[in-house]
Amino acid sequence: MRYMASVLDEELIYEILSVVEEIPPGKVASYGQIARLIGRDNNARLVGKALSQADSYGDYPCHRVVNHAGRLAPHFWEQRSLLLAEEVKFRDDTHVDMKSCQWEC
C-alpha cells in the first residue's frame, strides 16, 4: 500500500474523478475501465483507492463505479439505492447487469 500512497497524488485523483464525472445517469463503469481511460491499464485498485477518498474532493457520482463483474462496492451502503433511482438494472442484490448498463465510452 505504501507504493499506492506515493502514486496517488491530487492530480491523479482529479484525473480519475474527471472520468467518473462523465459517466451518465443510468450507466456504470468498472474500476478497470476508468484505469484504462486514464492510461493506467493495470491500476483498477488505484482507482478504487481514489474513489474511497472522493468525498474530500467534491461531489462526484462514484456510485456509478462497480467492479468488472458488476459487484457493488463493499461498505458503500447507499450505492444500490442510488443506482436504482437512476433505473440501473441488477442481476441480483449485489450485482449490476453490466450487459445493459455499462457505459460505452
C-alpha positions in Angstrom: 0.0 0.0 0.0 2.9 2.4 0.5 3.5 2.4 -3.3 -0.1 3.2 -3.9 0.0 6.2 -1.5 3.1 7.6 -3.2 1.5 7.3 -6.7 -1.9 8.6 -5.7 -1.5 12.4 -5.6 -4.1 15.1 -6.0 -3.5 15.4 -9.7 -4.2 11.7 -10.3 -7.2 11.8 -8.0 -8.7 14.7 -10.0 -7.9 12.9 -13.3 -9.8 9.8 -12.1 -12.7 11.9 -10.8 -13.0 13.8 -14.1 -13.7 10.5 -15.8 -16.2 9.4 -13.1 -18.0 12.8 -13.6 -18.6 11.8 -17.3 -20.5 8.6 -16.5 -24.1 9.4 -17.4 -27.0 8.6 -15.1 -28.3 5.1 -15.6 -24.9 3.8 -16.6 -22.0 2.3 -14.7 -18.3 1.9 -15.3 -15.8 -0.6 -13.8 -12.7 0.4 -11.9 -10.6 -1.2 -14.7 -12.4 0.7 -17.4 -11.6 4.0 -15.6 -8.0 2.9 -15.2 -7.8 2.2 -19.0 -9.3 5.6 -19.8 -6.6 7.4 -17.9 -3.8 5.3 -19.4 -3.2 3.1 -16.4 -4.5 -0.2 -17.6 -3.4 -2.3 -14.7 -4.4 0.1 -11.9 -8.0 -0.7 -11.1 -7.2 -0.8 -7.4 -5.6 2.6 -7.6 -9.0 3.9 -9.0 -10.8 2.3 -6.1 -8.5 3.9 -3.6 -9.0 7.3 -5.2 -12.8 6.9 -5.1 -12.6 6.0 -1.4 -11.3 9.5 -0.9 -13.6 11.3 -3.3 -15.7 12.9 -0.6 -12.7 15.1 0.2 -12.6 16.5 -3.3 -16.3 17.4 -4.1 -19.5 15.7 -5.2 -18.9 13.0 -7.8 -21.1 10.2 -8.9 -18.8 7.5 -7.5 -21.9 5.3 -7.0 -21.7 4.6 -10.8 -18.5 2.7 -10.4 -18.5 -1.1 -9.8 -16.1 -4.0 -10.3 -15.7 -5.7 -13.6 -18.4 -8.3 -12.7 -20.9 -5.5 -11.7 -20.5 -6.1 -8.0 -21.3 -3.1 -5.7 -18.5 -1.6 -3.5 -18.3 -3.2 -0.1 -19.4 -0.9 2.7 -21.0 1.7 0.3 -24.5 1.1 1.7 -26.2 3.8 -0.4 -24.8 2.6 -3.7 -27.7 0.2 -4.6 -30.4 2.7 -3.8 -28.6 5.5 -5.8 -28.3 3.2 -8.8 -31.9 2.0 -8.6 -33.0 5.7 -8.5 -31.3 6.0 -11.9 -33.1 2.9 -13.2 -29.9 0.8 -13.4 -30.8 -2.9 -13.8 -29.5 -5.5 -11.4 -28.8 -9.2 -11.9 -29.2 -9.8 -8.1 -29.0 -7.8 -4.9 -25.3 -7.1 -5.2 -24.5 -7.1 -9.0 -25.4 -4.6 -11.7 -26.4 -6.0 -15.1 -23.2 -4.9 -16.9 -24.5 -6.0 -20.3 -27.3 -3.5 -20.2 -25.9 -0.8 -18.1 -22.1 -0.5 -18.8 -21.1 2.9 -20.0 -19.9 2.7 -23.6 -17.2 5.4 -23.9 
